[in-house]
Amino acid sequence: MEYRILPRGGHSIGVIGMGSAVIGRQPHEEMLRTIRRAYELGVNMFDMAGGHGAVFGAYGEALKDVRDKVFLQVHFGAVYTDGGEYGWTTDLEKIKQSFEWQLKLLQTDYVDFGFIHCLDEDKDLETYINNGVLDYILEQKAKGVVKQIGFSSHTPAMVNRVLDMGLVDILMFSVNPLYDFGQGEYDRGLWGKGESAERHEMYCRCQREGVGITVMKPFSGGLLLSPERSPFGRALTPAQCIQYALDKPGVISVLPGFGSLKEAEQVLSYFDTAPEQRDYSILSTLAPRQNMGHCVYCRHCHPCPMGLDVALINKYYDLARVGDNLAREHYLTLDKKAGDCVSCGHCDGRCPFHVNQSGRMAEIKEYFGE
C-alpha cells in the first residue's frame, strides 16, 4: 500500500480504500473475509455509503480490534430501512436514528468523517440546512462523535458552494476519465456533471485549500472495464482507472467497491503492476462513440415542458441497470420521474443523437415500476 497525508488532520490514508456499494450482497462470512483481507493488504479508509445495511455489522466485527487504525466515512442522509437496502433521506429524525443504529453495529462511539450525503443540487443543501441536519452534524463534531466533516457530490458547482462555507475537510467525488471527458459542443458535460475545465479547476481548488478528495465510481459502475459498454470503444484496466484518479489534484484515496474477496485482491494487485501497466495515455487517442440512438446526457433536449430532467433520468436508469443501487434510489427521489412524461415529442425533435426519448421514458417508467 502507498499512503497520502490528508492535509486537514494529518492522517496517513491508503491511496486505495474500500467502498461498500456491492459487498452487502455477499453472505456475512464472505463480507468478513473481504473486509479483513483488505485491511491486511493495507486498506485503512472505508466508506459506508450504499449497498445494504448488513455491511455495518460486518465492518464492526471485522475491524473492532483495529478500530484506532482505520478511518470510517459515514454519511448523514444514507439510511437503511430495517437494516436492509440503502435509501436517501433529508429527514432529521430518520438521520438521527440511522446514525445511532450505524454506530451500534460498527461497534464504535465515533466516526472519523461525518459526511453530508449527496449534495448535487442547491435544494439538497438548503434542505439539510433548514431542517437541522447540518446543525446536528456540527453538534456531533462538538461532542467528538464526528471527528471531521465532509460531503459527497457529483456536481462541481455544488462543491464550490460548500467549499465557500468553510465547513468541510474532505470531499467524496466521482472521478474517472468517462466523467471528466469533454470536448466540443456536443461533448460538453458528457457523462459527468460539469465541463472538463470546471471539474479540473475544482480538483485544483481542493488541493489549494487542503480539502482532500476521496474518489467514488473510479470504474464508472464497471462501464470503463467493459469493451462492449465503454464509450471509448475499448476497456481500460482497473490499474489505469486508479492511476488516472490518483493523478488528479487533491485526490487522497480511491474507493472502489469490492464485491468479493477475489475482487479486493484483484484491485489491490495495482501495487504489483509496472508503471507502463498503469499508463492511461491511450485515452488521448480515443473519443467517446457518438452512437446514434443512445442518450449521452448532453441536455440538448432541455428544457422539458413538463419539467423532467431528461438527461439525469437517463443517467440514473443506465447506472441502475448495471447494478448501481445508489442511482436507483436517487432516481426514486426525483421530483419528476419518467412517468410524468406526456410524450409531447419536444425532446425527440431536439436530440442530436436521434434518441426516441418518449419511448425511452415509457421504458424507464416500466423498469422502475412507477
Beta strands, then each sheet from edge to edge (+ up, - down):
strand 1: 3-5
strand 2: 12-14
strand 3: 45-47
strand 4: 71-76
strand 5: 78-80
strand 6: 86-88
strand 7: 111-116
strand 8: 146-153
strand 9: 170-174
strand 10: 212-216
strand 11: 251-254
sheet 1: 1+ 2-
sheet 2: 3+ 4+ 7+ 8+ 9+ 10+ 11+
sheet 3: 5+ 6-
end
